Amino acid sequence: MNIQTLKQSIQDYKDNFELVHQKEIYKWRAIKHFQDNWNIDAPDFEKMVTESFDWTGNLLAAGNYLPRRMLFKYAKLEPKILKNSLISLYDESKDVFERITDFKKSISLIHIKHFINGENTYQDDRAIIVYLTLRYPDTYYLYKYQMFKDYTTLIDYPYKPIKGRIENVAQYITLCNLINEE
């Protein structure tokens, strides 16, 4: 890994923080809004889910990327199953990758029951990491495969991401923790 390039990218971030802040503050507002509204035991689970994720903007909805819309549909169609899936996803006593895999499986079962088989659930690693980051912003980092891949190339990181692999998320978290240490 090119430590010099890594340090330079960190310095560039700091030097341009005001611009970055203006463009990215909505993410922190989305986290705050989620934290203020999340209550897994809310009497109206569907309403709580809709309100909690309402400010996520392009984190969960952009163009043909629709995980938030599908999450809202799942909350309406199968609130108990979605609730249990989110409880399990947010259970920090278990391995994060096991939780991600289990969440995808659970969502697939809801999806197959109510939608045309083969239709997209949109509950990919990016969306699931958003869910985790909203709940635990001090532990997880918002994830986008292409940005991760581009950055690994920029700093000559020894891991080369391959689209669709869960290992990408592990390496991404490792890299983000390393950047935090710097």
C-alpha positions, 0 to 999 in steps of 0.5 A, a space after each residue: 500500500 502506498 502510505 504517502 498517497 493515503 496520507 495525501 488523500 487524507 490531507 486533501 480531505 482535510 484541506 477541502 473539508 468545508 466543501 465536503 461538509 456541505 455536500 455530505 452533511 445530509 448523511 449525518 442528518 440521516 443518521 441523526 434522524 434515524 437515531 431519533 426515530 428508531 424504536 424496534 418495539 414501536 406499536 406501529 412498526 411500519 410507520 416507525 420504519 418509514 419514518 426512521 429511513 425517511 431522510 436517507 436520500 440517495 443512500 437508499 434511493 437513486 435512479 434504479 436503486 430502490 432498497 428503501 422503497 422495497 424495505 417499506 414494502 416489506 414493512 407493510 407486507 411482513 412486519 413481523 418477519 422484517 422486525 425479526 430480520 432487523 433485530 438479528 441484523 443489529 445483534 452485535 454479539 454475532 458475526 457481522 457477515 453471518 448477520 448480513 447473509 442471514 438478512 439477505 436470506 430472510 428478505 429473499 423469503 419475503 420477496 419470493 412470497 410477495 413478488 415475481 421471483 427473480 425481481 430485485 430485492 435491492 437489499 445488497 451489501 451497500 444497503 445493508 451497510 447503510 442500515 448498520 451505519 445508521 444504527 451504529 455510526 461509530 462502528 460501520 462506514 457507508 459503503 459503495 463498491 465502485 468508490 472502494 475499488 477506485 480508492 484501493 487502486 489509488 492507494 495501491 491497497 493489496 486487496 482487489 475488490 471483486 463485485 458481489 463478494 462479501 469479502 469486499 465489506 470486510 476489507 472495506 471496514 479494515 481499510 476504513 479503520 486503517 484510515 481512521 488510525 492515520 
